[in-house]
């Protein structure tokens, strides 16, 4: 635990409003929090994408806000105020098409082949909502988004993509790939915050927390 995370933990009950193990790792290993509570948002993440054509960033921001709001109904007042961090991630191509978590391996394979053959970077967009909660009548929201370009290798053998898909990895993450895992071999570079691709923008999240508390 670093000095800043210790001060925050002393002052707030810190809550990660996400079931993502990658975000939990960033909160504990990179940000240094030790005693954090994990709460899974109850929001179904079923916003109508047709209402967001050409504006995927607004889609992921609204999804994140709704996830954060669903946490509020489950909170109880305690001795300390609460610092809640909620995030949602999508992958977007140059046509503004949204790629979320693939349900089937066939979809994952099709997506990854498209990513490697497009010749254009994919954008990983993570929306973050931070809530400072004192009571049910006294809390504030702060929302932002971070975008990182991911450049896939257009010369990667299809057999390597198929091997990755067969491994079963990546089905539970946006776009169907994990930059920190085996699928990193499909990627030749990124432009932006690496941790944003993992699931939570480290630099931007710390800065926003510091301005709120």
N, CA, C and O of each residue as an XYZ file, in Angstrom:
852
protein
N       0.855     -1.195      0.000
C       0.000      0.000      0.000
C       0.887      1.239      0.000
O       1.744      1.393      0.870
N       0.677      2.140     -0.995
C       1.460      3.369     -1.002
C       0.812      4.412     -0.099
O      -0.271      4.196      0.445
N       1.491      5.544      0.050
C       1.029      6.562      0.994
C      -0.354      7.082      0.623
O      -1.209      7.253      1.493
N      -0.577      7.333     -0.667
C      -1.851      7.900     -1.095
C      -3.002      6.914     -0.901
O      -4.059      7.283     -0.389
N      -2.797      5.662     -1.309
C      -3.862      4.684     -1.150
C      -4.155      4.429      0.326
O      -5.302      4.165      0.688
N      -3.125      4.505      1.193
C      -3.348      4.332      2.625
C      -4.179      5.472      3.182
O      -5.086      5.250      3.984
N      -3.874      6.694      2.761
C      -4.649      7.841      3.234
C      -6.105      7.722      2.808
O      -7.019      8.008      3.582
N      -6.304      7.296      1.570
C      -7.669      7.149      1.074
C      -8.408      6.036      1.818
O      -9.584      6.182      2.149
N      -7.718      4.930      2.077
C      -8.338      3.821      2.794
C      -8.664      4.189      4.237
O      -9.643      3.701      4.801
N      -7.841      5.051      4.833
C      -8.114      5.516      6.190
C      -9.349      6.407      6.236
O     -10.084      6.422      7.224
N      -9.566      7.145      5.156
C     -10.647      8.131      5.117
C     -11.935      7.566      4.532
O     -13.028      7.962      4.935
N     -11.808      6.625      3.566
C     -12.973      6.112      2.842
C     -13.030      4.583      2.876
O     -12.010      3.905      3.006
N     -14.243      4.070      2.757
C     -14.416      2.675      2.387
C     -14.316      2.639      0.859
O     -15.145      3.233      0.169
N     -13.315      1.952      0.337
C     -13.073      1.938     -1.103
C     -13.796      0.748     -1.721
O     -13.628     -0.390     -1.283
N     -14.601      1.024     -2.743
C     -15.406     -0.008     -3.393
C     -15.098     -0.032     -4.888
O     -15.124      1.002     -5.556
N     -14.808     -1.215     -5.398
C     -14.688     -1.420     -6.834
C     -16.016     -1.982     -7.331
O     -16.380     -3.111     -7.002
N     -16.730     -1.196     -8.117
C     -18.036     -1.614     -8.638
C     -17.838     -2.363     -9.955
O     -18.246     -1.895    -11.018
N     -17.215     -3.514     -9.867
C     -16.930     -4.332    -11.044
C     -16.501     -5.714    -10.586
O     -15.822     -5.863     -9.571
N     -16.910     -6.732    -11.355
C     -16.484     -8.102    -11.048
C     -15.246     -8.494    -11.848
O     -14.821     -9.648    -11.809
N     -14.665     -7.535    -12.576
C     -13.506     -7.813    -13.416
C     -12.261     -8.083    -12.570
O     -11.858     -7.226    -11.783
N     -11.643     -9.262    -12.719
C     -10.398     -9.524    -11.984
C      -9.263     -8.632    -12.437
O      -8.344     -8.369    -11.661
N      -9.302     -8.158    -13.676
C      -8.244     -7.273    -14.180
C      -8.314     -5.909    -13.502
O      -7.284     -5.337    -13.147
N      -9.513     -5.392    -13.323
C      -9.646     -4.109    -12.629
C      -9.254     -4.259    -11.161
O      -8.651     -3.357    -10.579
N      -9.594     -5.387    -10.572
C      -9.206     -5.638     -9.184
C      -7.680     -5.651     -9.056
O      -7.133     -5.103     -8.099
N      -7.004     -6.268    -10.005
C      -5.540     -6.308     -9.975
C      -4.944     -4.909    -10.096
O      -3.978     -4.578     -9.408
N      -5.524     -4.087    -10.974
C      -5.021     -2.720    -11.113
C      -5.230     -1.946     -9.816
O      -4.343     -1.213     -9.379
N      -6.397     -2.105     -9.201
C      -6.688     -1.400     -7.953
C      -5.754     -1.834     -6.829
O      -5.352     -1.012     -6.006
N      -5.408     -3.112     -6.787
C      -4.582     -3.619     -5.683
C      -3.089     -3.573     -5.998
O      -2.300     -3.122     -5.167
N      -2.695     -4.027     -7.166
C      -1.270     -4.147     -7.484
C      -0.657     -2.844     -7.982
O       0.475     -2.524     -7.619
N      -1.383     -2.081     -8.810
C      -0.824     -0.834     -9.323
C      -1.198      0.370     -8.451
O      -0.353      1.215     -8.159
N      -2.469      0.443     -8.038
C      -2.895      1.589     -7.247
C      -2.569      1.407     -5.771
O      -2.479      2.386     -5.030
N      -2.394      0.168     -5.342
C      -1.908     -0.075     -3.988
C      -2.955     -0.251     -2.911
O      -2.617     -0.297     -1.729
N      -4.237     -0.353     -3.293
C      -5.271     -0.559     -2.282
C      -5.220     -2.002     -1.768
O      -4.974     -2.938     -2.529
N      -5.452     -2.157     -0.489
C      -5.421     -3.491      0.114
C      -6.819     -3.925      0.522
O      -7.287     -4.990      0.117
N      -7.478     -3.111      1.314
C      -8.785     -3.481      1.854
C      -9.878     -2.837      1.011
O     -10.442     -1.815      1.402
N     -10.179     -3.428     -0.144
C     -11.238     -2.894     -0.988
C     -12.389     -3.897     -1.062
O     -12.198     -5.111     -0.977
N     -13.565     -3.352     -1.220
C     -14.770     -4.173     -1.335
C     -15.170     -4.255     -2.804
O     -15.143     -3.245     -3.507
N     -15.535     -5.422     -3.267
C     -15.977     -5.610     -4.650
C     -17.487     -5.779     -4.668
O     -18.035     -6.621     -3.956
N     -18.158     -4.970     -5.489
C     -19.599     -5.068     -5.664
C     -19.901     -5.171     -7.156
O     -19.418     -4.359     -7.944
N     -20.686     -6.151     -7.541
C     -21.049     -6.310     -8.943
C     -22.311     -5.507     -9.241
O     -23.340     -5.734     -8.606
N     -22.256     -4.570    -10.197
C     -23.453     -3.790    -10.532
C     -24.578     -4.697    -11.026
O     -24.334     -5.704    -11.691
N     -25.801     -4.329    -10.694
C     -26.956     -5.124    -11.110
C     -27.508     -4.697    -12.468
O     -28.389     -5.364    -13.012
N     -27.008     -3.610    -13.014
C     -27.495     -3.147    -14.317
C     -27.195     -4.185    -15.390
O     -26.095     -4.737    -15.427
N     -28.157     -4.454    -16.260
C     -28.056     -5.532    -17.234
C     -27.177     -5.190    -18.449
O     -26.901     -6.063    -19.273
N     -26.746     -3.956    -18.564
C     -25.920     -3.518    -19.697
C     -26.629     -3.800    -21.023
O     -26.055     -4.388    -21.940
N     -27.872     -3.373    -21.100
C     -28.689     -3.659    -22.271
C     -29.188     -2.400    -22.985
O     -30.274     -2.402    -23.564
N     -28.406     -1.341    -22.944
C     -28.794     -0.127    -23.661
C     -28.911     -0.411    -25.157
O     -28.148     -1.208    -25.703
N     -29.849      0.231    -25.806
C     -30.108      0.031    -27.232
C     -28.999      0.697    -28.058
O     -28.921      1.924    -28.130
N     -28.147     -0.120    -28.677
C     -27.025      0.437    -29.446
C     -27.483      1.251    -30.647
O     -26.755      2.121    -31.124
N     -28.690      0.971    -31.138
C     -29.175      1.724    -32.303
C     -29.366      3.202    -31.989
O     -29.409      4.035    -32.894
N     -29.479      3.522    -30.713
C     -29.632      4.916    -30.307
C     -28.290      5.633    -30.231
O     -28.232      6.845    -30.021
N     -27.210      4.869    -30.403
C     -25.866      5.443    -30.265
C     -25.044      5.295    -31.550
O     -23.814      5.309    -31.503
N     -25.706      5.156    -32.674
C     -24.976      4.995    -33.931
C     -24.081      6.208    -34.182
O     -24.536      7.351    -34.164
N     -22.806      5.932    -34.416
C     -21.848      7.003    -34.637
C     -21.330      7.642    -33.371
O     -20.502      8.550    -33.434
N     -21.798      7.190    -32.224
C     -21.366      7.781    -30.954
C     -21.134      6.690    -29.903
O     -21.810      6.661    -28.875
N     -20.184      5.800    -30.163
C     -19.935      4.704    -29.219
C     -19.431      5.174    -27.859
O     -19.654      4.506    -26.850
N     -18.755      6.318    -27.825
C     -18.234      6.818    -26.548
C     -19.381      7.146    -25.600
O     -19.308      6.857    -24.406
N     -20.433      7.748    -26.132
C     -21.587      8.061    -25.295
C     -22.258      6.788    -24.796
O     -22.776      6.734    -23.681
N     -22.237      5.768    -25.646
C     -22.820      4.477    -25.258
C     -22.103      3.885    -24.041
O     -22.749      3.469    -23.078
N     -20.777      3.849    -24.086
C     -20.048      3.235    -22.974
C     -20.112      4.119    -21.736
O     -20.121      3.611    -20.614
N     -20.158      5.443    -21.924
C     -20.296      6.331    -20.769
C     -21.643      6.148    -20.089
O     -21.721      6.099    -18.862
N     -22.704      6.048    -20.884
C     -24.029      5.861    -20.302
C     -24.135      4.500    -19.615
O     -24.746      4.381    -18.553
N     -23.536      3.474    -20.227
C     -23.549      2.146    -19.606
C     -22.849      2.187    -18.253
O     -23.343      1.628    -17.274
N     -21.711      2.842    -18.204
C     -20.950      2.935    -16.956
C     -21.739      3.689    -15.884
O     -21.759      3.282    -14.722
N     -22.379      4.774    -16.272
C     -23.158      5.549    -15.303
C     -24.314      4.731    -14.743
O     -24.602      4.786    -13.547
N     -24.975      3.969    -15.617
C     -26.087      3.139    -15.148
C     -25.589      2.037    -14.213
O     -26.253      1.712    -13.229
N     -24.430      1.467    -14.513
C     -23.841      0.466    -13.625
C     -23.550      1.081    -12.256
O     -23.818      0.474    -11.219
N     -22.997      2.297    -12.270
C     -22.674      2.971    -11.011
C     -23.940      3.292    -10.222
O     -23.972      3.123     -9.003
N     -24.984      3.754    -10.911
C     -26.246      4.073    -10.235
C     -26.846      2.850     -9.554
O     -27.437      2.955     -8.479
N     -26.690      1.684    -10.192
C     -27.272      0.471     -9.608
C     -26.606      0.101     -8.285
O     -27.209     -0.569     -7.447
N     -25.375      0.536     -8.104
C     -24.667      0.277     -6.839
C     -25.257      1.111     -5.704
O     -25.304      0.663     -4.559
N     -25.704      2.323     -6.024
C     -26.206      3.226     -4.987
C     -27.347      2.617     -4.193
O     -27.464      2.856     -2.991
N     -28.187      1.834     -4.850
C     -29.350      1.256     -4.172
C     -28.960      0.199     -3.150
O     -29.778     -0.187     -2.314
N     -27.712     -0.275     -3.209
C     -27.264     -1.341     -2.319
C     -26.382     -0.831     -1.180
O     -25.943     -1.614     -0.337
N     -26.122      0.470     -1.152
C     -25.225      1.012     -0.140
C     -25.954      1.323      1.161
O     -27.131      1.683      1.168
N     -25.232      1.176      2.241
C     -25.731      1.587      3.549
C     -24.729      2.557      4.160
O     -23.535      2.489      3.871
N     -25.205      3.435      4.980
C     -24.337      4.429      5.595
C     -23.479      3.781      6.668
O     -23.942      2.926      7.423
N     -22.217      4.205      6.725
C     -21.297      3.653      7.708
C     -20.508      4.736      8.400
O     -20.818      5.921      8.281
N     -19.484      4.324      9.125
C     -18.670      5.285      9.871
C     -17.875      6.185      8.940
O     -17.600      7.340      9.266
N     -17.507      5.651      7.777
C     -16.706      6.424      6.821
C     -17.487      6.599      5.527
O     -18.308      5.751      5.177
N     -17.235      7.702      4.808
C     -17.828      7.839      3.475
C     -17.222      6.792      2.541
O     -16.235      6.142      2.885
N     -17.811      6.636      1.371
C     -17.377      5.603      0.434
C     -16.826      6.220     -0.835
O     -17.344      7.217     -1.339
N     -15.773      5.615     -1.338
C     -15.183      6.000     -2.620
C     -15.411      4.833     -3.571
O     -14.830      3.762     -3.400
N     -16.254      5.045     -4.568
C     -16.688      3.974     -5.461
C     -16.133      4.217     -6.855
O     -16.255      5.312     -7.404
N     -15.522      3.184     -7.418
C     -14.969      3.278     -8.764
C     -15.648      2.229     -9.633
O     -15.616      1.036     -9.333
N     -16.265      2.697    -10.717
C     -16.972      1.825    -11.639
C     -16.428      2.077    -13.052
O     -16.113      3.214    -13.403
N     -16.321      1.021    -13.853
C     -15.776      1.179    -15.204
C     -16.468      0.245    -16.177
O     -17.012     -0.788    -15.787
N     -16.442      0.619    -17.449
C     -16.947     -0.233    -18.521
C     -16.077      0.008    -19.752
O     -15.687      1.140    -20.038
N     -15.779     -1.069    -20.474
C     -14.852     -0.993    -21.606
C     -15.480     -1.572    -22.868
O     -16.154     -2.601    -22.829
N     -15.247     -0.892    -23.986
C     -15.626     -1.412    -25.295
C     -14.442     -1.247    -26.241
O     -13.507     -0.493    -25.970
N     -14.508     -1.970    -27.356
C     -13.546     -1.802    -28.442
C     -14.306     -1.262    -29.643
O     -15.415     -1.708    -29.940
N     -13.704     -0.303    -30.329
C     -14.370      0.362    -31.448
C     -13.448      0.350    -32.657
O     -12.248      0.586    -32.524
N     -14.004      0.073    -33.847
C     -13.174      0.126    -35.048
C     -13.318      1.475    -35.744
O     -13.993      2.366    -35.231
N     -12.693      1.631    -36.903
C     -12.669      2.935    -37.577
C     -14.035      3.334    -38.131
O     -14.233      4.490    -38.506
N     -14.978      2.395    -38.186
C     -16.336      2.720    -38.632
C     -17.249      3.039    -37.456
O     -18.444      3.269    -37.643
N     -16.697      3.054    -36.251
C     -17.430      3.314    -35.006
C     -18.293      2.130    -34.580
O     -19.195      2.291    -33.758
N     -18.031      0.948    -35.127
C     -18.740     -0.245    -34.677
C     -18.224     -0.662    -33.315
O     -17.023     -0.610    -33.049
N     -19.148     -1.077    -32.451
C     -18.829     -1.452    -31.072
C     -18.617     -2.949    -30.965
O     -19.397     -3.741    -31.493
N     -17.543     -3.329    -30.269
C     -17.265     -4.735    -29.979
C     -17.186     -4.898    -28.463
O     -16.311     -4.331    -27.808
N     -18.115     -5.680    -27.920
C     -18.093     -5.948    -26.487
C     -17.569     -7.367    -26.264
O     -16.774     -7.865    -27.061
N     -18.001     -8.008    -25.208
C     -17.519     -9.357    -24.910
C     -18.150    -10.357    -25.885
O     -19.375    -10.452    -25.950
N     -17.344    -11.101    -26.640
C     -17.928    -12.111    -27.528
C     -18.502    -13.267    -26.713
O     -17.900    -13.714    -25.736
N     -19.653    -13.734    -27.122
C     -20.301    -14.824    -26.394
C     -19.787    -16.181    -26.868
O     -19.666    -17.115    -26.076
N     -19.487    -16.286    -28.157
C     -19.061    -17.558    -28.737
C     -17.680    -17.417    -29.358
O     -17.275    -16.326    -29.760
N     -16.967    -18.522    -29.433
C     -15.623    -18.514    -30.000
C     -15.637    -18.137    -31.481
O     -14.699    -17.509    -31.972
N     -16.701    -18.521    -32.193
C     -16.795    -18.182    -33.610
C     -16.820    -16.670    -33.804
O     -16.208    -16.136    -34.729
N     -17.539    -15.994    -32.914
C     -17.596    -14.529    -32.981
C     -16.238    -13.941    -32.628
O     -15.780    -12.999    -33.276
N     -15.600    -14.486    -31.616
C     -14.276    -14.017    -31.215
C     -13.271    -14.169    -32.356
O     -12.495    -13.253    -32.630
N     -13.285    -15.321    -33.017
C     -12.371    -15.557    -34.134
C     -12.630    -14.575    -35.260
O     -11.693    -14.003    -35.817
N     -13.878    -14.378    -35.594
C     -14.223    -13.446    -36.664
C     -13.757    -12.031    -36.331
O     -13.237    -11.322    -37.192
N     -13.948    -11.628    -35.076
C     -13.520    -10.294    -34.661
C     -12.005    -10.139    -34.770
O     -11.521     -9.150    -35.321
N     -11.253    -11.112    -34.248
C      -9.792    -10.998    -34.233
C      -9.209    -11.019    -35.639
O      -8.236    -10.319    -35.918
N      -9.790    -11.809    -36.516
C      -9.331    -11.806    -37.913
C      -9.589    -10.433    -38.537
O      -8.754     -9.906    -39.271
N     -10.750     -9.867    -38.234
C     -11.074     -8.538    -38.748
C     -10.104     -7.494    -38.208
O      -9.652     -6.619    -38.946
N      -9.785     -7.587    -36.917
C      -8.868     -6.623    -36.309
C      -7.492     -6.676    -36.972
O      -6.885     -5.640    -37.243
N      -7.010     -7.882    -37.229
C      -5.660     -8.025    -37.779
C      -5.602     -7.675    -39.260
O      -4.536     -7.324    -39.764
N      -6.719     -7.763    -39.963
C      -6.722     -7.519    -41.395
C      -7.180     -6.121    -41.787
O      -7.074     -5.742    -42.953
N      -7.683     -5.358    -40.839
C      -8.259     -4.047    -41.180
C      -7.212     -3.026    -41.600
O      -7.500     -2.112    -42.373
N      -5.975     -3.189    -41.080
C      -4.938     -2.210    -41.394
C      -5.082     -0.904    -40.635
O      -4.293      0.018    -40.839
N      -6.070     -0.812    -39.768
C      -6.307      0.401    -38.982
C      -6.338      0.038    -37.496
O      -6.693     -1.082    -37.128
N      -5.966      0.990    -36.658
C      -5.967      0.690    -35.213
C      -7.383      0.546    -34.673
O      -8.316      1.188    -35.154
N      -7.523     -0.301    -33.672
C      -8.761     -0.395    -32.915
C      -8.648      0.572    -31.738
O      -7.555      0.820    -31.229
N      -9.785      1.112    -31.313
C      -9.795      1.989    -30.140
C     -10.412      1.262    -28.959
O     -11.527      0.748    -29.042
N      -9.681      1.227    -27.870
C     -10.238      0.714    -26.623
C     -10.711      1.918    -25.821
O      -9.924      2.798    -25.475
N     -12.006      1.942    -25.531
C     -12.600      3.070    -24.795
C     -13.095      2.563    -23.452
O     -13.953      1.682    -23.388
N     -12.555      3.116    -22.393
C     -13.015      2.785    -21.048
C     -13.663      4.010    -20.426
O     -13.045      5.070    -20.321
N     -14.909      3.853    -20.016
C     -15.595      4.897    -19.270
C     -15.470      4.599    -17.788
O     -15.594      3.449    -17.365
N     -15.229      5.624    -17.012
C     -15.075      5.473    -15.565
C     -16.023      6.442    -14.867
O     -16.112      7.611    -15.242
N     -16.721      5.958    -13.862
C     -17.540      6.807    -13.006
C     -17.055      6.631    -11.574
O     -16.982      5.515    -11.061
N     -16.728      7.740    -10.944
C     -16.283      7.736     -9.550
C     -17.360      8.411     -8.707
O     -17.840      9.494     -9.042
N     -17.728      7.764     -7.621
C     -18.737      8.319     -6.714
C     -18.119      8.504     -5.336
O     -17.519      7.584     -4.780
N     -18.273      9.693     -4.800
C     -17.937      9.940     -3.402
C     -19.268      9.983     -2.650
O     -20.069     10.900     -2.830
N     -19.488      8.974     -1.804
C     -20.788      8.767     -1.167
C     -20.670      8.965      0.338
O     -19.918      8.266      1.016
N     -21.430      9.935      0.846
C     -21.475     10.169      2.292
C     -22.763      9.615      2.887
O     -22.731      8.853      3.853
N     -23.893      9.999      2.305
C     -25.196      9.459      2.693
C     -26.038      9.315      1.439
O     -25.616      9.719      0.355
N     -27.233      8.739      1.580
C     -28.120      8.575      0.432
C     -28.576      9.904     -0.144
O     -29.079      9.960     -1.265
N     -28.401     10.966      0.618
C     -28.770     12.302      0.132
C     -27.562     13.190     -0.114
O     -27.701     14.361     -0.466
N     -26.388     12.630      0.071
C     -25.166     13.433     -0.062
C     -24.094     12.613     -0.767
O     -23.320     11.905     -0.123
N     -24.053     12.711     -2.074
C     -23.026     12.023     -2.862
C     -22.825     12.777     -4.167
O     -23.681     13.555     -4.588
N     -21.684     12.539     -4.801
C     -21.404     13.216     -6.065
C     -20.802     12.234     -7.071
O     -20.103     11.291     -6.701
N     -21.091     12.478     -8.347
C     -20.591     11.678     -9.447
C     -19.514     12.437    -10.203
O     -19.561     13.662    -10.309
N     -18.550     11.700    -10.723
C     -17.591     12.267    -11.672
C     -17.333     11.208    -12.739
O     -16.968     10.078    -12.416
N     -17.521     11.567    -14.006
C     -17.367     10.598    -15.089
C     -16.407     11.113    -16.147
O     -16.349     12.310    -16.428
N     -15.656     10.187    -16.730
C     -14.737     10.521    -17.815
C     -14.484      9.268    -18.625
O     -14.910      8.174    -18.255
N     -13.784      9.441    -19.735
C     -13.408      8.273    -20.524
C     -11.972      8.408    -20.992
O     -11.443      9.513    -21.116
N     -11.357      7.282    -21.246
C      -9.980      7.222    -21.754
C      -9.978      6.356    -23.012
O     -10.663      5.335    -23.069
N      -9.202      6.770    -24.027
C      -9.147      6.026    -25.275
C      -7.702      5.682    -25.625
O      -6.807      6.523    -25.537
N      -7.497      4.440    -26.018
C      -6.170      3.953    -26.382
C      -6.261      3.232    -27.721
O      -7.165      2.425    -27.937
N      -5.331      3.522    -28.612
C      -5.291      2.834    -29.897
C      -4.484      1.540    -29.775
O      -3.411      1.514    -29.174
N      -5.018      0.481    -30.352
C      -4.334     -0.816    -30.366
C      -4.079     -1.201    -31.822
O      -5.004     -1.261    -32.633
N      -2.813     -1.461    -32.138
C      -2.422     -1.815    -33.501
C      -2.161     -3.318    -33.571
O      -1.203     -3.821    -32.983
N      -3.015     -4.018    -34.288
C      -2.834     -5.456    -34.467
C      -1.871     -5.728    -35.619
O      -1.764     -4.933    -36.552
N      -1.180     -6.848    -35.542
C      -0.205     -7.233    -36.556
C      -0.931     -7.860    -37.749
O      -1.536     -8.924    -37.624
N      -0.868     -7.195    -38.903
C      -1.570     -7.684    -40.093
C      -0.896     -8.910    -40.700
O      -1.470     -9.566    -41.569
N       0.318     -9.223    -40.247
C       1.043    -10.376    -40.785
C       0.998    -11.599    -39.864
O       1.710    -12.579    -40.082
N       0.160    -11.527    -38.844
C       0.092    -12.645    -37.902
C      -0.562    -13.845    -38.591
O      -1.565    -13.665    -39.282
N      -0.039    -15.048    -38.430
C      -0.642    -16.230    -39.058
C      -2.032    -16.512    -38.484
O      -2.251    -16.393    -37.278
N      -2.945    -16.877    -39.341
C      -4.291    -17.215    -38.883
C      -4.243    -18.357    -37.872
O      -5.053    -18.402    -36.946
N      -3.302    -19.274    -38.044
C      -3.209    -20.418    -37.134
C      -2.952    -19.965    -35.704
O      -3.421    -20.602    -34.761
N      -2.214    -18.872    -35.533
C      -1.938    -18.365    -34.192
C      -3.211    -17.773    -33.578
O      -3.471    -17.936    -32.386
N      -3.996    -17.087    -34.407
C      -5.268    -16.546    -33.929
C      -6.185    -17.686    -33.501
O      -6.834    -17.613    -32.457
N      -6.234    -18.741    -34.314
C      -7.086    -19.885    -34.003
C      -6.637    -20.580    -32.722
O      -7.468    -21.034    -31.935
N      -5.331    -20.662    -32.514
C      -4.814    -21.262    -31.287
C      -5.258    -20.457    -30.073
O      -5.633    -21.020    -29.045
N      -5.211    -19.141    -30.204
C      -5.629    -18.295    -29.091
C      -7.110    -18.495    -28.795
O      -7.497    -18.643    -27.635
N      -7.930    -18.501    -29.825
C      -9.368    -18.675    -29.631
C      -9.665    -20.037    -29.000
O     -10.518    -20.143    -28.118
N      -8.968    -21.064    -29.448
C      -9.174    -22.411    -28.908
C      -8.795    -22.503    -27.431
O      -9.275    -23.383    -26.718
N      -7.938    -21.596    -26.977
C      -7.524    -21.623    -25.573
C      -8.655    -21.225    -24.637
O      -8.595    -21.502    -23.439
N      -9.687    -20.579    -25.172
C     -10.810    -20.148    -24.352
C     -10.590    -18.813    -23.666
O     -11.473    -18.318    -22.966
N      -9.435    -18.236    -23.861
C      -9.115    -16.950    -23.242
C      -9.777    -15.823    -24.037
O      -9.933    -15.928    -25.253
N     -10.157    -14.775    -23.367
C     -10.639    -13.582    -24.046
C     -12.134    -13.495    -24.257
O     -12.623    -12.470    -24.732
N     -12.885    -14.546    -23.918
C     -14.324    -14.506    -24.136
C     -15.032    -13.555    -23.169
O     -16.140    -13.095    -23.443
N     -14.397    -13.269    -22.058
C     -15.042    -12.454    -21.038
C     -14.544    -11.011    -21.016
O     -14.732    -10.300    -20.028
N     -13.906    -10.580    -22.112
C     -13.406     -9.209    -22.158
C     -13.806     -8.554    -23.468
O     -14.047     -9.231    -24.468
N     -13.873     -7.222    -23.452
C     -14.279     -6.473    -24.636
C     -13.366     -6.780    -25.816
O     -12.143     -6.777    -25.676
N     -13.952     -7.042    -26.967
C     -13.190     -7.318    -28.173
C     -12.713     -8.741    -28.297
O     -12.406     -9.199    -29.398
N     -12.644     -9.458    -27.174
C     -12.208    -10.853    -27.197
C     -10.712    -11.051    -27.085
O     -10.196    -12.089    -27.498
N      -9.993    -10.065    -26.526
C      -8.547    -10.212    -26.361
C      -8.080     -9.509    -25.092
O      -8.694     -8.545    -24.635
N      -6.974    -10.016    -24.528
C      -6.346     -9.427    -23.356
C      -4.931     -9.016    -23.723
O      -4.099     -9.864    -24.048
N      -4.660     -7.748    -23.674
C      -3.336     -7.267    -24.062
C      -2.253     -7.837    -23.156
O      -1.106     -7.981    -23.579
N      -2.606     -8.166    -21.901
C      -1.623     -8.660    -20.939
C      -1.464    -10.169    -20.997
O      -0.648    -10.729    -20.265
N      -2.229    -10.839    -21.854
C      -2.163    -12.289    -21.942
C      -1.548    -12.765    -23.239
O      -0.817    -12.029    -23.902
N      -1.852    -14.018    -23.600
C      -1.304    -14.641    -24.805
C      -1.649    -13.857    -26.066
O      -0.873    -13.831    -27.021
N      -2.823    -13.217    -26.064
C      -3.222    -12.466    -27.262
C      -2.350    -11.245    -27.491
O      -2.450    -10.603    -28.537
N      -1.492    -10.912    -26.524
C      -0.555     -9.816    -26.740
C       0.355    -10.058    -27.926
O       0.896     -9.112    -28.498
N       0.532    -11.326    -28.305
C       1.385    -11.629    -29.455
C       0.720    -11.241    -30.768
O       1.377    -11.240    -31.809
N      -0.564    -10.914    -30.742
C      -1.263    -10.463    -31.943
C      -1.120     -8.959    -32.147
O      -1.493     -8.423    -33.191
N      -0.578     -8.291    -31.140
C      -0.536     -6.832    -31.121
C       0.891     -6.340    -31.314
O       1.813     -6.809    -30.647
N       1.069     -5.391    -32.229
C       2.411     -4.867    -32.485
C       2.668     -3.540    -31.783
O       3.801     -3.058    -31.764
N       1.635     -2.950    -31.210
C       1.869     -1.708    -30.489
C       0.585     -1.076    -30.004
O      -0.501     -1.412    -30.476
N       0.711     -0.152    -29.053
C      -0.431      0.611    -28.575
C      -0.032      2.073    -28.488
O       1.146      2.407    -28.354
N      -1.035      2.940    -28.566
C      -0.823      4.375    -28.428
C      -1.758      4.873    -27.338
O      -2.951      5.069    -27.566
N      -1.199      5.073    -26.150
C      -2.014      5.504    -25.032
C      -1.722      4.690    -23.787
O      -0.686      4.033    -23.682
N      -2.652      4.745    -22.843
C      -2.484      4.097    -21.544
C      -2.667      2.580    -21.679
O      -3.747      2.109    -22.037
N      -1.619      1.835    -21.395
C      -1.676      0.369    -21.436
C      -2.755     -0.159    -20.500
O      -3.500     -1.071    -20.859
N      -2.842      0.416    -19.294
C      -3.792     -0.087    -18.308
C      -5.239      0.170    -18.734
O      -6.151     -0.527    -18.290
N      -5.443      1.155    -19.582
C      -6.772      1.385    -20.131
C      -7.226      0.183    -20.952
O      -8.402     -0.181    -20.925
N      -6.298     -0.434    -21.680
C      -6.617     -1.618    -22.470
C      -6.890     -2.807    -21.547
O      -7.734     -3.652    -21.845
N      -6.175     -2.864    -20.432
C      -6.395     -3.933    -19.457
C      -7.774     -3.801    -18.817
O      -8.419     -4.809    -18.527
N      -8.237     -2.558    -18.593
C      -9.576     -2.392    -18.042
C      -9.825     -1.162    -17.203
O     -10.980     -0.839    -16.923
N      -8.763     -0.451    -16.783
C      -8.951      0.747    -15.965
C      -7.778      1.694    -16.198
O      -6.642      1.339    -15.884
N      -8.019      2.890    -16.741
C      -6.921      3.823    -17.011
C      -6.275      4.296    -15.711
O      -6.906      4.978    -14.903
N      -5.027      3.931    -15.524
C      -4.351      4.164    -14.252
C      -4.086      5.643    -14.005
O      -4.454      6.175    -12.958
N      -3.455      6.300    -14.958
C      -3.090      7.706    -14.803
C      -4.320      8.590    -14.619
O      -4.379      9.389    -13.684
N      -5.294      8.450    -15.505
C      -6.476      9.312    -15.463
C      -7.315      9.068    -14.216
O      -7.870     10.008    -13.647
N      -7.409      7.818    -13.790
C      -8.217      7.507    -12.604
C      -7.605      8.118    -11.349
O      -8.315      8.682    -10.517
N      -6.281      8.004    -11.217
C      -5.618      8.602    -10.060
C      -5.827     10.110    -10.040
O      -6.108     10.682     -8.986
N      -5.691     10.758    -11.191
C      -5.832     12.218    -11.239
C      -7.239     12.644    -10.849
O      -7.419     13.621    -10.123
N      -8.239     11.908    -11.332
C      -9.619     12.259    -10.992
C      -9.906     12.044     -9.512
O     -10.590     12.850     -8.880
N      -9.380     10.953     -8.965
C      -9.566     10.711     -7.524
C      -8.982     11.865     -6.715
O      -9.599     12.350     -5.767
N      -7.790     12.294     -7.102
C      -7.106     13.363     -6.359
C      -7.869     14.687     -6.397
O      -7.816     15.464     -5.444
N      -8.575     14.940     -7.493
C      -9.349     16.181     -7.582
C     -10.644     16.106     -6.776
O     -11.209     17.137     -6.411
N     -11.119     14.886     -6.496
C     -12.382     14.706     -5.788
C     -12.218     14.637     -4.281
O     -13.096     15.063     -3.531
N     -11.080     14.093     -3.839
C     -10.886     13.891     -2.411
C      -9.765     14.776     -1.887
O      -9.457     14.741     -0.696
